[in-house]
Amino acid sequence: MFSIGKIHFEISERKLILRLFDVLFVLTALYLLGQFLVFDYFSISTTNYYWTIVLAVYINFFGTIFEMYNLQVASNQFQVLKSTLITASVTALVYLLTPFFSPVLPSSRLQILLFFSVTFLSLYAWRILYVVFLASTRFYQNAVLICDQKRVQELIDGLEDIDPHYKILGYANVSQPDTESKHYNYVPEITANDLLQFVKENKVSEIVVATNHEEGMDTILYQNLLHVLESGTVIREYTQVYESKTQRIPIQYMEKDFYRCFPFSRSNHNKLYLLIVRFCEIAIALLGVFIGLCLIPFLLIGNSLGNKGSLFYFQERVGKNGVVFQILKFRTMIENAEKNGAVFTTINDCRVTAFGKFLRKTRIDEFPQFINILKGDMSVIGPRPERPVFVKEIGAIMPFYDTRHIIKPGLTGWAQVNYSYGDTISDSVIKLQYDLYYIKHRSIYLDLNIVFKTITTVLFYRGQ
């Protein structure tokens, strides 16, 4: 979305621009290389147009895996260099090694070097331009908050922490003020009568309304909001903005009747979608079981040296509709690790063995769960299954927690690929927000997104 007089980008638009110009810069650079130097490995023409399509697909595919389209990475010069170098290297290598879809391997090593160098340098040059110009403060998205004065700081922090380019320039108080106007850091209070003028002078792109349904809104403020709407400024509800920015469901701002504004994804009841997913799950699970069997000889050696005990272990977990099942994993902790009772696993947990740390970081400890997937206890993608004792404990504290159980638990999930390991209730709240987002927006596209992010997690050794 573009605003008149001042450009701003929504998150999805930034990613679209990154993907489009990645391909454009690489293809343009390769074309110019062929015009000015002796470079005949890659050329753009109507007879070999599929070479161009394949290269574009490879750039976007490997760019996704190596976080080229993670906006936090794309705004950091050091991380840009790392992700661009890896993406260009893998893209060039795979492109060179798939001559059925790409040109035949050149006989000259110089041609290969030129192809890789131009691919990397053009990608990196564009990404530096993005960091310097498009990720700068000139592209802030300005907003005004309509809320109760008591919640101003909490709501501002909630939005600005998740998107550094999103700025709350002011707020209007919906409750009757009992004191004079207050400022929160740089954020001033705006009177109802000054709202329209403030929006015009500061090039505000949207108004965010954050009020509980039982709160009344002052008539003058309401009328001025109508004038703002008529002027062309977008007005959105806070939970919609929060959800679009974080890709989480803001349960802390929802009441018990949240289902009115929480339509579960149709995919949860779409028989064709579920059939396709089940077919893919069986195929992936069979491949996973095969790889796991191939790894067992090496795991037995590592387990005998670094684990000292049984290789496998079973544990009760809560599945779909609250049904308890036995999950199978490679053991990563010392034996009898919970002789004093069940406790959450913590970061740098002393019960995790040296070999167990390796299994967790590489996600190899999860391979036996492919058997659970074949049995139908689990899916490849879904909320991680939790233990009954913790489900009871967390569910008593946290609203909507049992909602996770309306679909099968998964080997990986939206929470796992977006949030680091956590061992507190606040961490569980954030993970629940991600799980509910997945349940609400479940689709083939989101499933593929999770698969790519999971591959990234494994390749960058970020297992929990």
SULDARA-V932023 format. One record per run of one state. SS is the DSSP state (hx for helix, st for strand, lp for the rest). FROM is the first residue (numbers start at 1). LEN is the number of residues. If there is no record, write none. Layout:
# SULDARA-V932023
SS:FROM:LEN  SS:FROM:LEN
This chain:
# SULDARA-V932023
lp:1:2  st:3:1  lp:4:2  st:6:1  lp:7:4  hx:11:26  lp:37:12  hx:49:17  lp:66:5  hx:71:4  lp:75:2  hx:77:20  lp:97:12  hx:109:26  lp:135:2  hx:137:3  lp:140:1  st:141:7  lp:148:1  hx:149:12  lp:161:5  st:166:8  lp:174:10  st:184:1  lp:185:2  st:187:3  lp:190:2  hx:192:10  lp:202:4  st:206:5  lp:211:8  hx:219:12  lp:231:3  st:234:4  hx:238:9  lp:247:4  hx:251:3  lp:254:4  hx:258:4  lp:262:4  hx:266:4  lp:270:1  hx:271:36  lp:307:5  st:312:7  lp:319:1  hx:320:3  lp:323:1  st:324:7  lp:331:2  st:333:1  lp:334:18  st:352:1  lp:353:1  hx:354:9  lp:363:1  hx:364:3  lp:367:2  hx:369:7  lp:376:3  st:379:3  lp:382:6  hx:388:10  lp:398:3  hx:401:6  lp:407:3  st:410:3  lp:413:1  hx:414:5  lp:419:6  hx:425:17  lp:442:2  hx:444:16  lp:460:5
